Amino acid sequence: MDHELEKLEKKLAKALGAAVMDFSMIAEGDRILVACSGGKDSSVLLHLLLRLRERAPVSFELVGYHLDQGHPGFPTDVVESFFSSSPTTAATP
């Protein structure tokens, strides 16, 4: 991974971890649904939550949900491929 990308990921992960702790957002045994449209925001959120789960002091489950917004020409196969390669439970409509 490129150095600038690593720095950005670390900065985002630190901010996410701080928000989760400050607001008690995740507790032991929680099941968290992450709706992913395929855009950058939701994809990065899911990625960061997966990384957080690896080092969090509590155990929680992530469920990825592909929210297809029906934009013409959007490659939904990319999102489906992302879900099949990530260690989450995938939910479909």
C-alpha positions in Angstrom: 0.0 0.0 0.0 1.2 3.5 -0.9 2.5 5.6 2.1 0.0 8.4 1.6 -2.8 5.9 1.5 -1.6 4.2 4.7 -1.4 7.6 6.4 -5.0 8.4 5.3 -6.3 5.0 6.4 -4.6 5.4 9.8 -6.1 8.9 10.3 -9.6 7.7 9.4 -9.3 4.6 11.5 -8.2 6.7 14.5 -11.2 9.1 14.0 -13.6 6.2 13.7 -12.2 4.5 16.9 -12.4 7.7 18.8 -16.1 8.3 17.8 -17.0 4.7 18.6 -15.4 5.1 22.1 -16.7 8.6 22.8 -20.3 7.8 22.0 -20.4 4.1 23.1 -21.5 3.1 19.6 -20.5 -0.5 19.6 -21.0 -3.0 22.5 -20.2 -6.7 23.0 -22.3 -8.9 20.6 -23.7 -6.1 18.5 -24.8 -6.9 15.0 -24.2 -3.9 12.7 -25.8 -3.4 9.3 -23.7 -1.4 6.8 -25.6 -0.3 3.8 -23.3 0.0 0.8 -24.3 1.7 -2.4 -20.9 1.0 -4.0 -19.8 4.6 -3.5 -16.6 5.6 -1.7 -18.2 6.6 1.6 -20.0 3.4 2.3 -17.2 1.2 1.0 -14.6 3.0 3.2 -16.9 2.8 6.2 -17.3 -1.0 5.8 -13.5 -1.4 5.3 -12.7 0.6 8.4 -15.3 -1.3 10.5 -13.7 -4.6 9.3 -10.3 -3.3 10.5 -11.7 -2.1 13.8 -13.4 -5.4 14.4 -9.9 -7.1 14.2 -8.6 -5.0 17.1 -11.6 -4.0 19.1 -11.9 -5.0 22.8 -15.5 -6.3 22.1 -16.8 -8.8 19.6 -19.3 -7.6 17.0 -20.8 -8.8 13.8 -20.9 -6.8 10.5 -23.6 -7.4 8.0 -23.1 -5.7 4.6 -26.2 -4.8 2.6 -25.9 -3.8 -1.0 -28.3 -0.9 -1.5 -28.7 -0.8 -5.3 -29.9 2.7 -6.2 -30.6 1.7 -9.8 -28.3 4.2 -11.5 -28.1 3.2 -15.2 -24.7 1.8 -16.1 -23.5 1.4 -12.5 -21.4 -1.8 -12.3 -23.2 -3.6 -9.4 -21.0 -6.6 -10.1 -18.1 -4.6 -8.5 -20.1 -4.3 -5.2 -21.1 -7.9 -5.3 -17.5 -8.9 -5.8 -16.4 -6.7 -2.9 -19.0 -8.4 -0.6 -18.0 -11.9 -1.7 -14.4 -11.2 -0.9 -15.0 -9.5 2.5 -15.3 -11.2 5.8 -18.9 -10.0 6.5 -22.3 -11.6 6.3 -23.9 -10.3 3.1 -27.6 -9.4 3.2 -29.7 -9.0 0.1 -33.1 -7.4 -0.5 
